[in-house]
Structure formats: C-alpha cells, structure tokens
Amino acid sequence: MTRTPETPLPSLKERRRLREAQSLSQADVAAALGVTRATVRSWENGRTTPRGTKRDAYARLLTGAEEVTPHQENPAPALVGAATGPVQASPDRAEPAPEPPSETPPAFELAPKPDPELGPDPARGPEPELGSELSPEAEPEPLSPSLTPDQAFDALYAFCAPALVRQTYLLTGRRELARESVERAFQLAWHRWPEVAMDRDPAGWVRATAHEFALSPWHRLRPRHRNPEPPPAAPADRALLDVLLQLPPVYRRTLLLYDGVGLDLPETAAETEASTPAAANRLLHAREAVATRLPKLAEPKELHRRLAEVASAERLRAAKPTTVRWGGEQRARHWTRAAIAFTVVLIGATTLTLRTAPDHYEPPLAPGATVHGVPPRVAPGPLSAEELALRAKLKGETVSGPERLVPEAG
C-alpha cells in the first residue's frame, strides 16, 4: 500500500506574502478553512503544520486556485472544523472533535471590554496602547523595523502583560506571585531581547517563561508563600479557583491554555512540552475534575467565560514597562558584580594557596623505635668507707703536696 504524498506548501515567508497579495487577513483565511485565527498564525510562523484536507485547502487558497471572500461567514462544509471543540476520550485518537465555528472566538478575554459610553474604568487606570488581551482577534500588528529595542519591548509588554498577569493568577491563586512571575519573565526577555525579538512568537515565549516560573516548586520554601492569600470575594469565583488549585500543575496549565487562552491542541502540547495525546488526556481529566465539582462548567464555553470572569474580577495590574526594564538591568548588574566578586575571591584564595604551599618535597620523620640491650642509667649512691677515706686524704693535701697531685717546675 502506497501512501499518498502530502500537498507541498510554500515556505513560511511565502505563505504570508501570498495571503497579503490576495488582500486577505488571517481572520479571512480562518473563516474560509473553518479554523481559528490562532491556528492560521501558527501555520504562518511554523509552530504547527496543516494536515489532510486542511492542508490541501490551505495550499489552494494560497496559490489562488480557490476564491475566498474576505470575512466569509459560510465556509464550505468540507472545510468546517474548529480547533477548540470538545475533546472526546478515544483510545485511538485523543484529538479535539470538530464542530462548527461559533460566533464567540476562543479568545481569553480576561478583562471586560469598557463601555464606550462610560469610558475606561478608573479603577484600572489608562488602557494599554496595544490592548490587554491575548486573543487571536486582538493580535498586535507587526512591529516596525524602525522601532528601537526599548520601544519594541514596551509595545510587547503593553500588549501581553495585563492579560498574562491574570492568567498567572489562575495558575497560582496568588496575586503577588502572578505579578512577580510576569515581571521576571519580561526581565529575562529584555536580557535576551535579540533572541526574543527574532522569535516566531514573542508573546508565547514570554507566556511560557512566566508560567514556568509561577509553577516552580521552589516557591513553597519562601517564607511569604507559606501563608495563603485572601480568596476571591464571590463564592462562585472562590469555588472555581479552589477546584483549579486542586488540579496537578500540568493539568491546570493545559486547561488554562486550551480552554482559557484559546490555543489549539498541538500548540498546547508544544508549550507544555508534551505529546498531543498526552495533552488531550490531561485536558480530559482536568475537565472531568472541574465538571465533577462544578457541574455547571461542564460546557467548555461556559468554563471559558467563568475563567475570564474570575481573573478579571481581581483587577490585577502589571508594573510599567520602564520599571520592568530598569529592574531587569539592575538584576543583571547585581549578578554581574556578584560573579566578578566571586571570581576575585577565588583568584585570591588560589594565589594564597600557591604562596603558602611547600615548593619541595619533605619526607616525613620516621616514627621512633625501642632500642634493646642498653644498661639502664644508675644514679650515684652513698660512698663506701674507702671512698670516704680517699676523699679526706685528697682534701687534706696542700698545694705543694705530692708531685702526682701538683707538678712543679724544675
């Protein structure tokens, strides 16, 4: 049996050029193919690759063999299949089951949209320049090459940080840890800005870094994290957050990325560093656990809505981008000075050791040994009568006595 070769696709840069040459947006392509805008964006940046009928239709659309009307609302039935449908537990295929695309995009709108008649919410402060929701419909425009690194970083931070803080809060249930995780992620991004700026998905890079830092098990050793923070005020929000925090971290993160952020299953698996079947099984178990405790959230759309409400009810605010950049530079300088100081101490200890260490070999002294056969020393005892008489005779002789005692000159 011979396998049919897959339809060839243009290169990554050519895909976007062909789409723009036909005056089509990513939303137009997504509507025509029956997928989400996030999926089309993943196809263009190379994170995922279409397969089967989606691949054939995508190739025909790029080459102009298939006419597409911008914002087509009724795509062909053969191309219908949303990437955010319910996952069915099947032993042979743990992929999301296709369903017609809904009117509500699978975006993670973690903040309520302001009423144009009421103006922005004064409690939240000024709105970010590029929006605060990480959703396919709120995708930022490509940054101009003329922007400086500071401006490009500030634009990425203004677009990603507000929603990312709310996402991280759902992962940890801690407000301060959520803010700290996002700040640390952006500080690391600023430290590696050339790498992040050239990444296919800078927002995904920062999101993955923030989630990994927030779920680090070392936080439990910190004194300020031993005491729980006040729960949400609303009982329904508190119940949902308790259910989320009781899930294993990998299940919680998979549920948040798929049902919250709106990523498709391959993207969720890639970001959680798991295979697609493993990510599907985690998602199934997480949904089952939530539905067991909260039956009203068995529907994915309702779960998505409730996640957005719980996160946006806290009114979490991220720090200013200039503060984050300054903090990252200060941290980098601190660690650089610490590394230099450690190197100086190591060099000094090595030099002292070389100066004080012996420069030649000195054999050790042999241990002492017992000598046998030597008579013991005898202490002087009392004089005998003969010895006493001789001593008296010698003392009685004068200087001019016998010649044997004092010789005289001749």
C-alpha positions in Angstrom: 0.0 0.0 0.0 1.5 3.3 -1.1 0.8 6.5 1.0 -0.4 9.5 -0.9 2.2 12.3 -0.8 1.1 15.4 1.1 0.4 18.6 -0.8 3.5 20.8 -0.8 3.2 24.1 0.9 5.1 27.4 0.3 7.8 28.5 2.7 6.9 30.4 5.9 7.7 33.8 4.5 6.0 33.0 1.2 2.8 31.9 3.0 2.2 35.4 4.4 3.3 37.1 1.2 0.8 35.1 -0.8 -2.0 35.8 1.7 -1.3 39.5 1.7 -1.1 39.6 -2.1 -4.7 38.5 -2.3 -5.7 41.1 0.3 -6.7 38.5 2.8 -6.3 38.7 6.6 -5.7 35.8 8.9 -9.4 36.1 10.0 -10.5 35.7 6.4 -8.3 32.5 5.9 -9.5 31.1 9.3 -13.2 31.7 8.3 -12.7 30.0 5.0 -10.9 27.0 6.4 -13.1 26.6 9.5 -10.2 27.1 12.0 -9.3 29.8 14.5 -7.1 32.7 13.7 -4.5 31.4 16.2 -4.2 28.2 14.1 -3.6 30.3 10.9 -1.0 32.3 12.7 0.7 29.1 13.9 0.8 27.8 10.2 2.5 31.0 9.1 5.1 31.1 11.8 5.9 27.4 11.6 4.8 26.2 15.0 2.2 23.8 13.5 1.6 22.4 10.1 -1.8 21.7 8.5 -2.7 18.1 7.5 -5.2 16.3 5.4 -8.0 18.2 3.8 -7.0 21.4 5.7 -3.5 21.2 4.1 -5.0 20.8 0.6 -7.5 23.7 1.0 -4.8 25.9 2.6 -2.4 25.3 -0.4 -5.2 26.0 -2.9 -6.1 29.2 -1.1 -2.5 30.5 -1.1 -1.9 29.7 -4.8 -5.2 31.5 -5.7 -6.9 28.3 -7.0 -9.8 28.9 -4.6 -11.6 32.2 -4.4 -12.2 33.5 -0.9 -14.4 36.4 0.0 -13.0 38.5 2.9 -14.8 37.7 6.2 -16.7 34.8 4.6 -19.3 33.7 7.1 -20.4 30.4 5.5 -17.4 28.4 4.6 -17.7 25.1 2.6 -18.9 22.2 4.7 -15.8 20.2 3.8 -13.6 22.9 5.4 -15.6 23.3 8.6 -13.8 22.2 11.8 -13.0 24.3 14.8 -9.8 23.7 16.8 -11.4 24.5 20.1 -14.2 21.9 20.1 -14.8 19.4 23.0 -12.2 16.7 23.4 -13.5 13.2 23.1 -11.9 10.4 25.1 -11.0 8.0 22.4 -8.2 5.4 22.8 -7.3 5.6 19.1 -7.3 9.4 18.7 -7.1 11.9 21.5 -7.8 14.9 19.3 -10.5 17.6 19.7 -13.7 16.6 17.8 -14.5 19.1 15.0 -17.6 21.3 15.4 -18.9 24.3 13.5 -17.2 27.5 14.5 -19.1 29.5 17.0 -19.7 33.3 16.9 -17.7 33.8 20.0 -13.9 33.4 19.2 -11.9 31.1 21.5 -10.1 34.1 23.0 -9.0 34.5 26.5 -10.6 37.9 27.3 -9.5 38.2 30.9 -10.7 41.8 31.2 -14.2 43.1 30.4 -14.4 45.4 27.4 -15.0 49.0 28.5 -18.3 50.6 27.7 -17.7 53.4 25.1 -20.3 55.5 26.8 -18.8 55.1 30.2 -15.2 55.4 29.2 -12.3 53.4 30.6 -12.6 52.0 34.1 -10.9 54.4 36.5 -10.0 51.6 38.8 -7.9 50.0 36.1 -6.1 53.2 35.1 -5.2 54.0 31.5 -5.6 51.2 29.0 -2.5 49.7 27.3 -1.6 51.0 24.0 -1.9 47.8 22.1 -4.7 46.1 24.1 -4.5 43.9 27.1 -6.0 40.6 25.9 -4.0 37.7 24.5 -6.6 36.6 22.0 -6.4 35.8 18.3 -8.7 38.7 17.5 -6.5 41.1 19.4 -3.3 40.2 17.6 -0.8 43.1 17.5 0.3 44.5 14.3 3.9 43.6 13.2 6.4 46.0 14.8 8.1 48.4 12.5 11.8 47.7 12.0 12.4 51.4 12.8 11.4 50.9 16.4 14.2 51.0 18.9 14.6 47.9 21.2 13.1 49.9 24.1 10.0 50.8 22.1 9.6 47.3 20.7 9.9 45.8 24.3 7.4 48.4 25.6 4.9 47.5 22.9 5.2 43.8 23.6 4.8 44.4 27.3 1.8 46.7 26.9 0.0 44.1 24.8 0.9 40.9 26.8 1.4 41.9 30.4 -2.1 42.8 31.6 -3.7 39.5 30.4 -0.6 37.5 31.3 -0.9 38.6 35.0 -4.5 37.4 35.1 -3.6 34.1 33.5 -0.8 33.5 36.0 -3.2 34.3 38.9 -5.4 31.5 37.8 -2.4 29.2 37.8 -1.2 30.1 41.3 -4.0 31.7 43.1 -1.6 34.3 44.4 -1.7 37.9 43.3 1.9 38.9 44.2 3.3 35.8 42.7 1.4 36.4 39.5 2.9 39.9 39.2 6.4 38.7 40.1 6.2 35.9 37.5 5.3 38.2 34.7 7.9 40.8 35.7 10.6 38.1 35.9 9.6 36.7 32.5 9.8 40.1 30.8 13.1 40.9 32.6 14.5 37.7 31.2 13.0 38.6 27.8 14.8 42.0 28.0 18.0 40.3 28.9 17.7 38.1 25.9 16.0 40.6 23.7 17.8 39.8 20.4 16.7 36.2 20.8 13.1 37.1 21.8 12.7 39.7 19.1 13.6 37.2 16.4 11.4 34.5 17.8 8.4 33.4 15.8 6.0 34.1 18.7 7.5 36.5 21.3 4.2 36.6 23.2 4.3 32.8 23.5 7.9 32.9 24.6 7.1 35.3 27.5 3.9 33.4 28.4 5.8 30.0 28.7 8.5 31.6 30.8 6.0 33.3 33.1 4.0 30.1 33.6 7.1 28.0 34.3 8.3 30.5 36.9 4.9 30.7 38.5 4.6 26.9 38.8 8.1 26.4 40.2 8.0 24.1 43.2 10.7 26.2 45.0 8.2 28.9 45.9 6.9 26.8 48.7 10.2 27.3 50.5 9.8 31.1 50.6 8.5 32.4 53.9 5.9 34.8 52.5 4.4 32.0 50.4 3.7 29.8 53.4 0.6 31.7 54.3 -2.4 31.7 51.9 -3.6 34.9 50.4 -7.3 36.1 50.8 -9.5 34.2 48.4 -11.9 35.9 45.9 -14.9 37.7 47.4 -17.6 36.0 45.3 -18.4 32.4 46.5 -18.7 31.1 42.9 -15.3 32.6 42.0 -13.8 31.1 45.2 -15.2 27.6 44.4 -13.8 27.7 40.8 -10.4 28.8 42.0 -10.3 26.1 44.6 -11.0 23.5 42.0 -8.3 24.8 39.8 -5.7 24.8 42.5 -6.5 21.2 43.5 -5.6 20.1 40.0 -2.0 19.0 39.3 0.1 21.9 37.9 0.4 20.3 34.4 -3.4 19.7 34.2 -4.1 23.2 35.4 -1.8 24.7 32.8 -3.2 22.6 30.0 -6.7 23.5 30.9 -5.8 27.2 31.0 -4.0 27.2 27.7 -6.7 25.3 25.8 -10.0 26.5 27.4 -8.7 29.8 28.5 -6.1 31.3 26.2 -7.7 29.5 23.2 -4.6 27.7 21.8 -5.3 24.6 19.8 -4.2 21.2 21.0 -0.8 20.9 19.2 0.2 24.4 20.4 -0.9 23.5 23.9 1.1 20.3 23.8 4.2 22.1 22.5 4.0 24.8 25.2 3.6 22.2 28.0 6.4 20.0 26.4 4.1 17.0 26.0 2.8 15.0 23.1 -0.5 15.7 21.6 -2.3 12.6 23.0 -0.8 13.3 26.5 -2.1 16.9 26.3 -5.5 15.7 25.3 -5.6 13.2 28.2 -4.6 15.9 30.6 -7.3 18.2 29.3 -9.9 15.4 29.6 -9.0 14.7 33.2 -9.0 18.4 34.1 -12.4 19.0 32.6 -13.8 15.9 34.3 -12.4 17.1 37.7 -14.0 20.6 37.2 -17.3 19.1 36.0 -17.4 16.8 39.0 -17.1 19.6 41.5 -19.0 22.3 39.4 -21.5 20.6 37.0 -22.5 23.9 35.5 -19.0 24.3 34.0 -19.1 21.0 32.0 -19.5 23.0 28.8 -16.2 24.4 27.5 -17.7 27.7 26.5 -19.2 28.2 30.0 -15.8 27.3 31.5 -14.0 29.8 29.3 -16.5 32.5 30.4 -16.1 31.7 34.1 -12.3 31.7 33.8 -12.4 35.1 32.3 -14.7 36.4 35.0 -12.7 35.1 37.9 -9.5 36.5 36.5 -10.9 39.9 35.6 -12.7 40.3 39.0 -9.3 40.7 40.8 -8.4 43.9 38.9 -4.7 42.9 38.8 -2.4 45.5 37.3 1.1 45.0 35.9 4.0 47.3 36.5 5.1 49.9 33.9 7.5 48.6 31.2 10.2 51.1 32.1 10.1 49.8 35.7 10.5 46.2 34.5 13.3 47.1 32.2 15.1 49.0 34.9 14.6 46.1 37.3 16.0 43.7 34.8 19.0 45.8 34.2 19.6 46.2 38.0 19.3 42.5 38.4 21.8 41.9 35.6 24.2 44.3 37.1 23.8 42.8 40.6 24.6 39.3 39.3 27.5 40.6 37.2 29.0 42.2 40.2 28.5 39.1 42.3 30.1 37.0 39.7 33.1 39.4 39.5 33.4 39.4 43.3 33.3 35.6 43.4 36.0 35.4 40.7 38.2 37.8 42.6 37.8 35.8 45.8 38.6 32.6 44.0 41.7 34.1 42.4 42.9 35.4 45.8 42.4 32.1 47.5 44.3 30.3 44.7 47.2 32.8 45.0 47.4 32.5 48.8 47.4 28.7 48.4 50.3 28.9 45.9 52.3 31.2 48.1 51.9 29.2 51.3 52.2 25.7 49.9 55.7 24.0 50.2 57.7 24.2 47.0 59.7 20.9 47.5 59.1 17.5 49.0 60.0 17.0 52.6 59.9 13.4 53.7 58.1 12.8 56.9 60.1 11.8 60.1 60.3 8.1 60.8 58.5 7.0 64.0 60.7 6.2 67.0 61.8 2.6 67.8 62.7 0.9 71.1 66.5 0.0 71.5 67.2 -3.1 73.5 70.5 -4.2 75.3 71.5 -0.8 76.7 72.1 -0.9 80.6 69.9 1.4 82.5 71.5 4.5 84.0 72.4 4.2 87.7 72.0 7.1 90.0 75.0 7.9 92.4 74.6 6.1 95.7 76.3 6.6 99.2 80.2 6.4 99.4 81.9 3.5 101.0 84.4 3.8 103.9 87.3 3.5 101.5 86.0 6.2 99.2 85.4 8.5 102.2 89.0 8.0 103.4 90.4 8.7 100.0 88.3 11.9 99.7 89.5 13.1 103.1 93.1 12.4 102.2 92.9 14.3 98.9 91.3 17.3 100.6 94.0 17.3 103.3 96.9 17.6 100.9 98.3 21.1 100.4 99.1 22.7 97.1 102.8 21.8 97.4 101.9 18.2 98.1 103.0 15.2 96.2 104.1 15.7 92.6 101.5 13.4 91.3 98.9 15.9 92.5 100.5 19.3 91.7 103.5 19.1 89.4 106.2 21.7 90.0 108.5 23.4 87.5 112.1 22.1 87.6 
